[in-house]
Amino acid sequence: PEARADILEVKDNKAKIKFTGNFCYSCGFYDYLEDFAIFFQDLFGKKLEIESIEEIENGAIATFNL
């Protein structure tokens, strides 16, 4: 896979998710995070909004508001 998402924490209507993979070298880096929120809403009927993004080596840690 180009990207992997690992849930780090869910607390107080916030989800912290670590994204890693080859996607972080592409020009569409932030699109993966936005697409994750769209897929989540399609699957679970709950809207996610990106609160913050911390870039790390080989990926990012994104905090979403649920």
mmCIF file of the N, C-alpha and C atoms, coordinates in Angstrom:
data_MODEL
# 
_entry.id   MODEL 
# 
loop_
_atom_site.group_PDB 
_atom_site.id 
_atom_site.type_symbol 
_atom_site.label_atom_id 
_atom_site.label_alt_id 
_atom_site.label_comp_id 
_atom_site.label_asym_id 
_atom_site.label_entity_id 
_atom_site.label_seq_id 
_atom_site.pdbx_PDB_ins_code 
_atom_site.Cartn_x 
_atom_site.Cartn_y 
_atom_site.Cartn_z 
_atom_site.occupancy 
_atom_site.B_iso_or_equiv 
_atom_site.pdbx_formal_charge 
_atom_site.auth_seq_id 
_atom_site.auth_comp_id 
_atom_site.auth_asym_id 
_atom_site.auth_atom_id 
_atom_site.pdbx_PDB_model_num 
ATOM 1   N N  . PRO A 1 1  ? 0.827   -1.213 0.000  1.00 0.00 ? 1  PRO A N  1 
ATOM 2   C CA . PRO A 1 1  ? 0.000   0.000  0.000  1.00 0.00 ? 1  PRO A CA 1 
ATOM 3   C C  . PRO A 1 1  ? 0.863   1.265  0.000  1.00 0.00 ? 1  PRO A C  1 
ATOM 4   N N  . GLU A 1 2  ? 0.319   2.316  -0.553 1.00 0.00 ? 2  GLU A N  1 
ATOM 5   C CA . GLU A 1 2  ? 1.019   3.593  -0.561 1.00 0.00 ? 2  GLU A CA 1 
ATOM 6   C C  . GLU A 1 2  ? 0.956   4.271  0.790  1.00 0.00 ? 2  GLU A C  1 
ATOM 7   N N  . ALA A 1 3  ? -0.089  3.979  1.555  1.00 0.00 ? 3  ALA A N  1 
ATOM 8   C CA . ALA A 1 3  ? -0.255  4.625  2.858  1.00 0.00 ? 3  ALA A CA 1 
ATOM 9   C C  . ALA A 1 3  ? -0.830  3.633  3.860  1.00 0.00 ? 3  ALA A C  1 
ATOM 10  N N  . ARG A 1 4  ? -0.477  3.868  5.116  1.00 0.00 ? 4  ARG A N  1 
ATOM 11  C CA . ARG A 1 4  ? -1.006  3.070  6.213  1.00 0.00 ? 4  ARG A CA 1 
ATOM 12  C C  . ARG A 1 4  ? -1.478  4.036  7.285  1.00 0.00 ? 4  ARG A C  1 
ATOM 13  N N  . ALA A 1 5  ? -2.634  3.762  7.879  1.00 0.00 ? 5  ALA A N  1 
ATOM 14  C CA . ALA A 1 5  ? -3.179  4.604  8.940  1.00 0.00 ? 5  ALA A CA 1 
ATOM 15  C C  . ALA A 1 5  ? -3.290  3.779  10.216 1.00 0.00 ? 5  ALA A C  1 
ATOM 16  N N  . ASP A 1 6  ? -2.667  4.267  11.280 1.00 0.00 ? 6  ASP A N  1 
ATOM 17  C CA . ASP A 1 6  ? -2.716  3.607  12.579 1.00 0.00 ? 6  ASP A CA 1 
ATOM 18  C C  . ASP A 1 6  ? -3.341  4.560  13.592 1.00 0.00 ? 6  ASP A C  1 
ATOM 19  N N  . ILE A 1 7  ? -4.389  4.108  14.269 1.00 0.00 ? 7  ILE A N  1 
ATOM 20  C CA . ILE A 1 7  ? -5.045  4.928  15.285 1.00 0.00 ? 7  ILE A CA 1 
ATOM 21  C C  . ILE A 1 7  ? -4.153  4.962  16.517 1.00 0.00 ? 7  ILE A C  1 
ATOM 22  N N  . LEU A 1 8  ? -3.767  6.163  16.930 1.00 0.00 ? 8  LEU A N  1 
ATOM 23  C CA . LEU A 1 8  ? -2.932  6.327  18.120 1.00 0.00 ? 8  LEU A CA 1 
ATOM 24  C C  . LEU A 1 8  ? -3.759  6.600  19.356 1.00 0.00 ? 8  LEU A C  1 
ATOM 25  N N  . GLU A 1 9  ? -4.852  7.377  19.173 1.00 0.00 ? 9  GLU A N  1 
ATOM 26  C CA . GLU A 1 9  ? -5.660  7.766  20.335 1.00 0.00 ? 9  GLU A CA 1 
ATOM 27  C C  . GLU A 1 9  ? -7.016  8.288  19.871 1.00 0.00 ? 9  GLU A C  1 
ATOM 28  N N  . VAL A 1 10 ? -8.046  7.954  20.616 1.00 0.00 ? 10 VAL A N  1 
ATOM 29  C CA . VAL A 1 10 ? -9.376  8.526  20.429 1.00 0.00 ? 10 VAL A CA 1 
ATOM 30  C C  . VAL A 1 10 ? -9.827  8.990  21.798 1.00 0.00 ? 10 VAL A C  1 
ATOM 31  N N  . LYS A 1 11 ? -10.049 10.307 21.931 1.00 0.00 ? 11 LYS A N  1 
ATOM 32  C CA . LYS A 1 11 ? -10.379 10.876 23.230 1.00 0.00 ? 11 LYS A CA 1 
ATOM 33  C C  . LYS A 1 11 ? -11.050 12.233 23.032 1.00 0.00 ? 11 LYS A C  1 
ATOM 34  N N  . ASP A 1 12 ? -12.100 12.479 23.811 1.00 0.00 ? 12 ASP A N  1 
ATOM 35  C CA . ASP A 1 12 ? -12.777 13.785 23.799 1.00 0.00 ? 12 ASP A CA 1 
ATOM 36  C C  . ASP A 1 12 ? -13.146 14.244 22.386 1.00 0.00 ? 12 ASP A C  1 
ATOM 37  N N  . ASN A 1 13 ? -13.758 13.363 21.606 1.00 0.00 ? 13 ASN A N  1 
ATOM 38  C CA . ASN A 1 13 ? -14.199 13.670 20.243 1.00 0.00 ? 13 ASN A CA 1 
ATOM 39  C C  . ASN A 1 13 ? -13.059 14.054 19.310 1.00 0.00 ? 13 ASN A C  1 
ATOM 40  N N  . LYS A 1 14 ? -11.876 13.544 19.595 1.00 0.00 ? 14 LYS A N  1 
ATOM 41  C CA . LYS A 1 14 ? -10.717 13.756 18.729 1.00 0.00 ? 14 LYS A CA 1 
ATOM 42  C C  . LYS A 1 14 ? -10.065 12.406 18.465 1.00 0.00 ? 14 LYS A C  1 
ATOM 43  N N  . ALA A 1 15 ? -9.561  12.244 17.259 1.00 0.00 ? 15 ALA A N  1 
ATOM 44  C CA . ALA A 1 15 ? -8.835  11.036 16.891 1.00 0.00 ? 15 ALA A CA 1 
ATOM 45  C C  . ALA A 1 15 ? -7.472  11.442 16.369 1.00 0.00 ? 15 ALA A C  1 
ATOM 46  N N  . LYS A 1 16 ? -6.437  10.816 16.918 1.00 0.00 ? 16 LYS A N  1 
ATOM 47  C CA . LYS A 1 16 ? -5.067  11.063 16.470 1.00 0.00 ? 16 LYS A CA 1 
ATOM 48  C C  . LYS A 1 16 ? -4.626  9.837  15.684 1.00 0.00 ? 16 LYS A C  1 
ATOM 49  N N  . ILE A 1 17 ? -4.280  10.056 14.419 1.00 0.00 ? 17 ILE A N  1 
ATOM 50  C CA . ILE A 1 17 ? -3.969  8.950  13.517 1.00 0.00 ? 17 ILE A CA 1 
ATOM 51  C C  . ILE A 1 17 ? -2.620  9.186  12.858 1.00 0.00 ? 17 ILE A C  1 
ATOM 52  N N  . LYS A 1 18 ? -1.785  8.146  12.885 1.00 0.00 ? 18 LYS A N  1 
ATOM 53  C CA . LYS A 1 18 ? -0.459  8.207  12.270 1.00 0.00 ? 18 LYS A CA 1 
ATOM 54  C C  . LYS A 1 18 ? -0.539  7.616  10.868 1.00 0.00 ? 18 LYS A C  1 
ATOM 55  N N  . PHE A 1 19 ? -0.134  8.393  9.883  1.00 0.00 ? 19 PHE A N  1 
ATOM 56  C CA . PHE A 1 19 ? -0.109  7.965  8.489  1.00 0.00 ? 19 PHE A CA 1 
ATOM 57  C C  . PHE A 1 19 ? 1.348   7.794  8.074  1.00 0.00 ? 19 PHE A C  1 
ATOM 58  N N  . THR A 1 20 ? 1.672   6.638  7.517  1.00 0.00 ? 20 THR A N  1 
ATOM 59  C CA . THR A 1 20 ? 3.023   6.383  7.037  1.00 0.00 ? 20 THR A CA 1 
ATOM 60  C C  . THR A 1 20 ? 2.961   5.723  5.667  1.00 0.00 ? 20 THR A C  1 
ATOM 61  N N  . GLY A 1 21 ? 4.074   5.805  4.944  1.00 0.00 ? 21 GLY A N  1 
ATOM 62  C CA . GLY A 1 21 ? 4.135   5.147  3.644  1.00 0.00 ? 21 GLY A CA 1 
ATOM 63  C C  . GLY A 1 21 ? 4.748   6.023  2.581  1.00 0.00 ? 21 GLY A C  1 
ATOM 64  N N  . ASN A 1 22 ? 4.738   5.499  1.368  1.00 0.00 ? 22 ASN A N  1 
ATOM 65  C CA . ASN A 1 22 ? 5.328   6.199  0.231  1.00 0.00 ? 22 ASN A CA 1 
ATOM 66  C C  . ASN A 1 22 ? 4.580   7.462  -0.166 1.00 0.00 ? 22 ASN A C  1 
ATOM 67  N N  . PHE A 1 23 ? 3.338   7.584  0.247  1.00 0.00 ? 23 PHE A N  1 
ATOM 68  C CA . PHE A 1 23 ? 2.533   8.743  -0.129 1.00 0.00 ? 23 PHE A CA 1 
ATOM 69  C C  . PHE A 1 23 ? 3.187   10.053 0.312  1.00 0.00 ? 23 PHE A C  1 
ATOM 70  N N  . CYS A 1 24 ? 3.968   10.013 1.373  1.00 0.00 ? 24 CYS A N  1 
ATOM 71  C CA . CYS A 1 24 ? 4.539   11.245 1.923  1.00 0.00 ? 24 CYS A CA 1 
ATOM 72  C C  . CYS A 1 24 ? 5.554   11.880 0.981  1.00 0.00 ? 24 CYS A C  1 
ATOM 73  N N  . TYR A 1 25 ? 5.956   11.181 -0.076 1.00 0.00 ? 25 TYR A N  1 
ATOM 74  C CA . TYR A 1 25 ? 6.892   11.736 -1.048 1.00 0.00 ? 25 TYR A CA 1 
ATOM 75  C C  . TYR A 1 25 ? 6.185   12.285 -2.287 1.00 0.00 ? 25 TYR A C  1 
ATOM 76  N N  . SER A 1 26 ? 4.856   12.215 -2.296 1.00 0.00 ? 26 SER A N  1 
ATOM 77  C CA . SER A 1 26 ? 4.107   12.661 -3.471 1.00 0.00 ? 26 SER A CA 1 
ATOM 78  C C  . SER A 1 26 ? 3.603   14.088 -3.286 1.00 0.00 ? 26 SER A C  1 
ATOM 79  N N  . CYS A 1 27 ? 3.225   14.689 -4.386 1.00 0.00 ? 27 CYS A N  1 
ATOM 80  C CA . CYS A 1 27 ? 2.711   16.061 -4.326 1.00 0.00 ? 27 CYS A CA 1 
ATOM 81  C C  . CYS A 1 27 ? 1.312   16.101 -3.717 1.00 0.00 ? 27 CYS A C  1 
ATOM 82  N N  . GLY A 1 28 ? 0.645   14.955 -3.616 1.00 0.00 ? 28 GLY A N  1 
ATOM 83  C CA . GLY A 1 28 ? -0.705  14.900 -3.052 1.00 0.00 ? 28 GLY A CA 1 
ATOM 84  C C  . GLY A 1 28 ? -0.730  14.489 -1.592 1.00 0.00 ? 28 GLY A C  1 
ATOM 85  N N  . PHE A 1 29 ? 0.325   14.795 -0.861 1.00 0.00 ? 29 PHE A N  1 
ATOM 86  C CA . PHE A 1 29 ? 0.493   14.381 0.533  1.00 0.00 ? 29 PHE A CA 1 
ATOM 87  C C  . PHE A 1 29 ? -0.748  14.661 1.369  1.00 0.00 ? 29 PHE A C  1 
ATOM 88  N N  . TYR A 1 30 ? -1.237  15.891 1.358  1.00 0.00 ? 30 TYR A N  1 
ATOM 89  C CA . TYR A 1 30 ? -2.381  16.261 2.193  1.00 0.00 ? 30 TYR A CA 1 
ATOM 90  C C  . TYR A 1 30 ? -3.698  15.688 1.673  1.00 0.00 ? 30 TYR A C  1 
ATOM 91  N N  . ASP A 1 31 ? -3.735  15.357 0.386  1.00 0.00 ? 31 ASP A N  1 
ATOM 92  C CA . ASP A 1 31 ? -4.946  14.753 -0.182 1.00 0.00 ? 31 ASP A CA 1 
ATOM 93  C C  . ASP A 1 31 ? -5.264  13.417 0.488  1.00 0.00 ? 31 ASP A C  1 
ATOM 94  N N  . TYR A 1 32 ? -4.245  12.654 0.862  1.00 0.00 ? 32 TYR A N  1 
ATOM 95  C CA . TYR A 1 32 ? -4.476  11.374 1.536  1.00 0.00 ? 32 TYR A CA 1 
ATOM 96  C C  . TYR A 1 32 ? -5.206  11.577 2.858  1.00 0.00 ? 32 TYR A C  1 
ATOM 97  N N  . LEU A 1 33 ? -4.837  12.620 3.584  1.00 0.00 ? 33 LEU A N  1 
ATOM 98  C CA . LEU A 1 33 ? -5.473  12.886 4.873  1.00 0.00 ? 33 LEU A CA 1 
ATOM 99  C C  . LEU A 1 33 ? -6.914  13.335 4.679  1.00 0.00 ? 33 LEU A C  1 
ATOM 100 N N  . GLU A 1 34 ? -7.136  14.178 3.690  1.00 0.00 ? 34 GLU A N  1 
ATOM 101 C CA . GLU A 1 34 ? -8.498  14.624 3.387  1.00 0.00 ? 34 GLU A CA 1 
ATOM 102 C C  . GLU A 1 34 ? -9.347  13.464 2.876  1.00 0.00 ? 34 GLU A C  1 
ATOM 103 N N  . ASP A 1 35 ? -8.763  12.618 2.039  1.00 0.00 ? 35 ASP A N  1 
ATOM 104 C CA . ASP A 1 35 ? -9.495  11.452 1.520  1.00 0.00 ? 35 ASP A CA 1 
ATOM 105 C C  . ASP A 1 35 ? -9.872  10.497 2.645  1.00 0.00 ? 35 ASP A C  1 
ATOM 106 N N  . PHE A 1 36 ? -8.989  10.339 3.635  1.00 0.00 ? 36 PHE A N  1 
ATOM 107 C CA . PHE A 1 36 ? -9.295  9.484  4.775  1.00 0.00 ? 36 PHE A CA 1 
ATOM 108 C C  . PHE A 1 36 ? -10.565 9.965  5.472  1.00 0.00 ? 36 PHE A C  1 
ATOM 109 N N  . ALA A 1 37 ? -10.691 11.274 5.654  1.00 0.00 ? 37 ALA A N  1 
ATOM 110 C CA . ALA A 1 37 ? -11.884 11.831 6.300  1.00 0.00 ? 37 ALA A CA 1 
ATOM 111 C C  . ALA A 1 37 ? -13.140 11.541 5.473  1.00 0.00 ? 37 ALA A C  1 
ATOM 112 N N  . ILE A 1 38 ? -13.034 11.618 4.161  1.00 0.00 ? 38 ILE A N  1 
ATOM 113 C CA . ILE A 1 38 ? -14.173 11.333 3.286  1.00 0.00 ? 38 ILE A CA 1 
ATOM 114 C C  . ILE A 1 38 ? -14.552 9.859  3.368  1.00 0.00 ? 38 ILE A C  1 
ATOM 115 N N  . PHE A 1 39 ? -13.565 8.966  3.304  1.00 0.00 ? 39 PHE A N  1 
ATOM 116 C CA . PHE A 1 39 ? -13.839 7.527  3.402  1.00 0.00 ? 39 PHE A CA 1 
ATOM 117 C C  . PHE A 1 39 ? -14.453 7.175  4.749  1.00 0.00 ? 39 PHE A C  1 
ATOM 118 N N  . PHE A 1 40 ? -13.975 7.792  5.802  1.00 0.00 ? 40 PHE A N  1 
ATOM 119 C CA . PHE A 1 40 ? -14.509 7.555  7.145  1.00 0.00 ? 40 PHE A CA 1 
ATOM 120 C C  . PHE A 1 40 ? -15.984 7.927  7.193  1.00 0.00 ? 40 PHE A C  1 
ATOM 121 N N  . GLN A 1 41 ? -16.330 9.081  6.622  1.00 0.00 ? 41 GLN A N  1 
ATOM 122 C CA . GLN A 1 41 ? -17.726 9.511  6.623  1.00 0.00 ? 41 GLN A CA 1 
ATOM 123 C C  . GLN A 1 41 ? -18.585 8.560  5.795  1.00 0.00 ? 41 GLN A C  1 
ATOM 124 N N  . ASP A 1 42 ? -18.076 8.125  4.653  1.00 0.00 ? 42 ASP A N  1 
ATOM 125 C CA . ASP A 1 42 ? -18.824 7.175  3.821  1.00 0.00 ? 42 ASP A CA 1 
ATOM 126 C C  . ASP A 1 42 ? -19.070 5.854  4.554  1.00 0.00 ? 42 ASP A C  1 
ATOM 127 N N  . LEU A 1 43 ? -18.083 5.388  5.299  1.00 0.00 ? 43 LEU A N  1 
ATOM 128 C CA . LEU A 1 43 ? -18.200 4.104  5.993  1.00 0.00 ? 43 LEU A CA 1 
ATOM 129 C C  . LEU A 1 43 ? -19.026 4.177  7.272  1.00 0.00 ? 43 LEU A C  1 
ATOM 130 N N  . PHE A 1 44 ? -18.836 5.241  8.053  1.00 0.00 ? 44 PHE A N  1 
ATOM 131 C CA . PHE A 1 44 ? -19.423 5.303  9.385  1.00 0.00 ? 44 PHE A CA 1 
ATOM 132 C C  . PHE A 1 44 ? -20.483 6.383  9.573  1.00 0.00 ? 44 PHE A C  1 
ATOM 133 N N  . GLY A 1 45 ? -20.678 7.227  8.558  1.00 0.00 ? 45 GLY A N  1 
ATOM 134 C CA . GLY A 1 45 ? -21.687 8.269  8.655  1.00 0.00 ? 45 GLY A CA 1 
ATOM 135 C C  . GLY A 1 45 ? -21.330 9.380  9.628  1.00 0.00 ? 45 GLY A C  1 
ATOM 136 N N  . LYS A 1 46 ? -20.063 9.460  10.009 1.00 0.00 ? 46 LYS A N  1 
ATOM 137 C CA . LYS A 1 46 ? -19.591 10.495 10.929 1.00 0.00 ? 46 LYS A CA 1 
ATOM 138 C C  . LYS A 1 46 ? -18.585 11.368 10.202 1.00 0.00 ? 46 LYS A C  1 
ATOM 139 N N  . LYS A 1 47 ? -18.724 12.666 10.376 1.00 0.00 ? 47 LYS A N  1 
ATOM 140 C CA . LYS A 1 47 ? -17.836 13.595 9.700  1.00 0.00 ? 47 LYS A CA 1 
ATOM 141 C C  . LYS A 1 47 ? -16.562 13.813 10.517 1.00 0.00 ? 47 LYS A C  1 
ATOM 142 N N  . LEU A 1 48 ? -15.424 13.790 9.841  1.00 0.00 ? 48 LEU A N  1 
ATOM 143 C CA . LEU A 1 48 ? -14.137 14.114 10.440 1.00 0.00 ? 48 LEU A CA 1 
ATOM 144 C C  . LEU A 1 48 ? -13.638 15.421 9.840  1.00 0.00 ? 48 LEU A C  1 
ATOM 145 N N  . GLU A 1 49 ? -13.056 16.255 10.664 1.00 0.00 ? 49 GLU A N  1 
ATOM 146 C CA . GLU A 1 49 ? -12.413 17.473 10.176 1.00 0.00 ? 49 GLU A CA 1 
ATOM 147 C C  . GLU A 1 49 ? -10.980 17.477 10.681 1.00 0.00 ? 49 GLU A C  1 
ATOM 148 N N  . ILE A 1 50 ? -10.055 17.814 9.812  1.00 0.00 ? 50 ILE A N  1 
ATOM 149 C CA . ILE A 1 50 ? -8.658  17.874 10.209 1.00 0.00 ? 50 ILE A CA 1 
ATOM 150 C C  . ILE A 1 50 ? -8.452  19.083 11.116 1.00 0.00 ? 50 ILE A C  1 
ATOM 151 N N  . GLU A 1 51 ? -7.922  18.811 12.306 1.00 0.00 ? 51 GLU A N  1 
ATOM 152 C CA . GLU A 1 51 ? -7.610  19.888 13.244 1.00 0.00 ? 51 GLU A CA 1 
ATOM 153 C C  . GLU A 1 51 ? -6.153  20.320 13.101 1.00 0.00 ? 51 GLU A C  1 
ATOM 154 N N  . SER A 1 52 ? -5.261  19.332 13.014 1.00 0.00 ? 52 SER A N  1 
ATOM 155 C CA . SER A 1 52 ? -3.842  19.654 12.878 1.00 0.00 ? 52 SER A CA 1 
ATOM 156 C C  . SER A 1 52 ? -3.114  18.504 12.201 1.00 0.00 ? 52 SER A C  1 
ATOM 157 N N  . ILE A 1 53 ? -1.968  18.853 11.615 1.00 0.00 ? 53 ILE A N  1 
ATOM 158 C CA . ILE A 1 53 ? -1.121  17.868 10.955 1.00 0.00 ? 53 ILE A CA 1 
ATOM 159 C C  . ILE A 1 53 ? 0.314   18.118 11.400 1.00 0.00 ? 53 ILE A C  1 
ATOM 160 N N  . GLU A 1 54 ? 0.935   17.071 11.919 1.00 0.00 ? 54 GLU A N  1 
ATOM 161 C CA . GLU A 1 54 ? 2.343   17.145 12.315 1.00 0.00 ? 54 GLU A CA 1 
ATOM 162 C C  . GLU A 1 54 ? 3.121   16.239 11.373 1.00 0.00 ? 54 GLU A C  1 
ATOM 163 N N  . GLU A 1 55 ? 3.970   16.820 10.554 1.00 0.00 ? 55 GLU A N  1 
ATOM 164 C CA . GLU A 1 55 ? 4.767   16.012 9.639  1.00 0.00 ? 55 GLU A CA 1 
ATOM 165 C C  . GLU A 1 55 ? 5.878   15.320 10.415 1.00 0.00 ? 55 GLU A C  1 
ATOM 166 N N  . ILE A 1 56 ? 6.047   14.025 10.143 1.00 0.00 ? 56 ILE A N  1 
ATOM 167 C CA . ILE A 1 56 ? 7.094   13.222 10.762 1.00 0.00 ? 56 ILE A CA 1 
ATOM 168 C C  . ILE A 1 56 ? 7.855   12.513 9.650  1.00 0.00 ? 56 ILE A C  1 
ATOM 169 N N  . GLU A 1 57 ? 8.947   11.854 10.006 1.00 0.00 ? 57 GLU A N  1 
ATOM 170 C CA . GLU A 1 57 ? 9.698   11.104 9.009  1.00 0.00 ? 57 GLU A CA 1 
ATOM 171 C C  . GLU A 1 57 ? 8.814   10.003 8.425  1.00 0.00 ? 57 GLU A C  1 
ATOM 172 N N  . ASN A 1 58 ? 8.722   9.952  7.107  1.00 0.00 ? 58 ASN A N  1 
ATOM 173 C CA . ASN A 1 58 ? 7.919   8.963  6.376  1.00 0.00 ? 58 ASN A CA 1 
ATOM 174 C C  . ASN A 1 58 ? 6.424   9.085  6.615  1.00 0.00 ? 58 ASN A C  1 
ATOM 175 N N  . GLY A 1 59 ? 5.929   10.282 6.967  1.00 0.00 ? 59 GLY A N  1 
ATOM 176 C CA . GLY A 1 59 ? 4.484   10.405 7.132  1.00 0.00 ? 59 GLY A CA 1 
ATOM 177 C C  . GLY A 1 59 ? 4.055   11.616 7.930  1.00 0.00 ? 59 GLY A C  1 
ATOM 178 N N  . ALA A 1 60 ? 2.949   11.432 8.645  1.00 0.00 ? 60 ALA A N  1 
ATOM 179 C CA . ALA A 1 60 ? 2.362   12.525 9.418  1.00 0.00 ? 60 ALA A CA 1 
ATOM 180 C C  . ALA A 1 60 ? 1.474   11.956 10.518 1.00 0.00 ? 60 ALA A C  1 
ATOM 181 N N  . ILE A 1 61 ? 1.282   12.769 11.550 1.00 0.00 ? 61 ILE A N  1 
ATOM 182 C CA . ILE A 1 61 ? 0.302   12.459 12.581 1.00 0.00 ? 61 ILE A CA 1 
ATOM 183 C C  . ILE A 1 61 ? -0.776  13.533 12.450 1.00 0.00 ? 61 ILE A C  1 
ATOM 184 N N  . ALA A 1 62 ? -1.975  13.097 12.159 1.00 0.00 ? 62 ALA A N  1 
ATOM 185 C CA . ALA A 1 62 ? -3.092  14.023 11.990 1.00 0.00 ? 62 ALA A CA 1 
ATOM 186 C C  . ALA A 1 62 ? -4.070  13.884 13.140 1.00 0.00 ? 62 ALA A C  1 
ATOM 187 N N  . THR A 1 63 ? -4.530  15.015 13.633 1.00 0.00 ? 63 THR A N  1 
ATOM 188 C CA . THR A 1 63 ? -5.574  15.035 14.655 1.00 0.00 ? 63 THR A CA 1 
ATOM 189 C C  . THR A 1 63 ? -6.860  15.473 13.971 1.00 0.00 ? 63 THR A C  1 
ATOM 190 N N  . PHE A 1 64 ? -7.902  14.658 14.132 1.00 0.00 ? 64 PHE A N  1 
ATOM 191 C CA . PHE A 1 64 ? -9.208  14.923 13.532 1.00 0.00 ? 64 PHE A CA 1 
ATOM 192 C C  . PHE A 1 64 ? -10.220 15.217 14.623 1.00 0.00 ? 64 PHE A C  1 
ATOM 193 N N  . ASN A 1 65 ? -11.122 16.151 14.368 1.00 0.00 ? 65 ASN A N  1 
ATOM 194 C CA . ASN A 1 65 ? -12.289 16.360 15.209 1.00 0.00 ? 65 ASN A CA 1 
ATOM 195 C C  . ASN A 1 65 ? -13.394 15.429 14.706 1.00 0.00 ? 65 ASN A C  1 
ATOM 196 N N  . LEU A 1 66 ? -14.013 14.703 15.631 1.00 0.00 ? 66 LEU A N  1 
ATOM 197 C CA . LEU A 1 66 ? -15.108 13.793 15.256 1.00 0.00 ? 66 LEU A CA 1 
ATOM 198 C C  . LEU A 1 66 ? -16.426 14.524 15.289 1.00 0.00 ? 66 LEU A C  1 
# 
